[in-house]
Each structure stands twice: as C-alpha cells, then as structure tokens.
Amino acid sequence: MNNEELWEVISPLIKKRYITPDFTDVSEYKKYYEAACIVGERTDKRYPNRWYDTRGVVEEFQFKNKHMWKQGNRQSLTYRSNRLSENLLYIIRNFKNAGLCNYLWEVQSRWENIGWILASNQSGAEQMAHMMYSPIVPIESLQVRGGSTPVWDGEQEIFTEAMNDCVLKVRSHIEKNRKRIKELNESIEGLQTQLEFLTLNMMAFNEKEIG
C-alpha cells in the first residue's frame, strides 16, 4: 500500500460520518489493519510504520503548506488526527469481533514464553494452550497473551517465525546447560582427585605415627 492508497483508505475517517466497511469481508479487514500499522496504531513487522501516529500522516497530507504556528491550525490538526485514530481503532475492533481469522497468541508459563498458538479468540486460545502445552508444564501455570496480530489464511509465516524463535531459544538453553554440565563434571573430577590425595596423605601420616 503506497501513501496515496493509504490516504484513500483513511481520509474518510477524519470526518464525523463515514461509510463503515463490510465487517464480514476479510480483505477489507486486511486493508484497514495494514493502514493502522502504517500510521503507527498497530505494530506488525509485516507492515512497517511510516509514521509514529496519526498526527504525522494528517499533517503531511492536509497541513503540509500551512502555518503550524497558528493556534487554529494546531487545534484542527489535533482534532482530525484524534478522530482518525478513534475511528480506525473502532473499525479494527469490529473486524476482530467478527472472528474472520486466527490471531497469534503467546503461551507463557510463570511469565516465561514457551511457545505460540493460533486461535480466533481468548477462550479458544486458552483451550488450545491447555491441549498443546499441558504435557510439558502444569496447566495452572499456563497463560495466553496477545491476540492482536491477525494471521491471514495462507500466510502462516509469522507463526512459523515465532515458533522458530522459540526453538532457537530452547536450543540455546540446551547448549548452555551442556556447557555447565561439562564444567561441573570437570570440577567434580578435580575435587575427586583432591579427595583421593587427601585420603592417601591421611593414611600415610597415620602409618608413620604407628611405625
């Protein structure tokens, strides 16, 4: 989505009244979600931010050649950018409530990430987490967080990447533990040698006393 296409999508949302999109159309959801990411209302690496917030994009398209030192222009910019933000987030919430797709949920155990799942809502995410992760951690410690990143049909890469990050983290822990085990074994061997010498010296000293 280029800047002109973006403005075509979001500019009607600056007005008090606008035509709401079809909340059953996932392609519309994808369009508005991408727009929300671009203007800084959502964070998703698939759609990098071009502005920090809606104020920046409104200023660029509607106030570029205006004197922003004037109080009226500043107030108008604030009013329009706030309305754009509110309306855009309202649309995103309604699309999410429609349950058109799955979302990426983080699975935690005692506040530590242990994996990811896909589910369309909170209750489904909790049920899926219990089913898939209870064999490795106690059910009572499981939590699911997130659920704000949509995963479109046929675009599972974001889930795969998140899971790969978990796999790499676990492998890193395994390697660190193996290194620690090796160091501990070497330490034990050294202590065992020291113990043997101490025992031999003690026995030798006792034999001299007896002699």
C-alpha positions, 0 to 999 in steps of 0.5 A: 500500500503506497501513501496515496492508497493509504490516504484513500483508505483513511481520509474518510475517517477524519470526518464525523460520518463515514461509510463503515466497511463490510465487517464480514469481508476479510480483505477489507479487514486486511486493508484497514489493519495494514493502514493502522500499522502504517500510521503507527496504531498497530505494530506488525513487522509485516507492515512497517510504520511510516509514521509514529501516529496519526498526527504525522500522516494528517499533517503531511497530507492536509497541513503540509503548506500551512502555518503550524504556528497558528493556534487554529491550525494546531487545534484542527490538526489535533482534532482530525488526527484524534478522530482518525485514530478513534475511528480506525481503532473502532473499525479494527475492533469490529473486524476482530469481533467478527472472528474472520481469522486466527490471531497469534497468541503467546503461551507463557508459563510463570511469565516465561514464553514457551511457545505460540498458538493460533486461535480466533479468540481468548477462550479458544486460545486458552483451550488450545494452550491447555491441549498443546502445552499441558504435557510439558508444564502444569496447566495452572501455570499456563497463560495466553497473551496477545491476540492482536496480530491477525494471521491471514489464511495462507500466510502462516509465516509469522507463526512459523517465525515465532515458533522458530524463535522459540526453538532457537531459544530452547536450543540455546538453553540446551547448549548452555546447560551442556556447557555447565554440565561439562564444567561441573563434571570437570570440577567434580573430577578435580575435587575427586582427585583432591579427595583421593590425595587427601585420603592417601596423605591421611593414611600415610601420616597415620602409618608413620605415627604407628611405625 
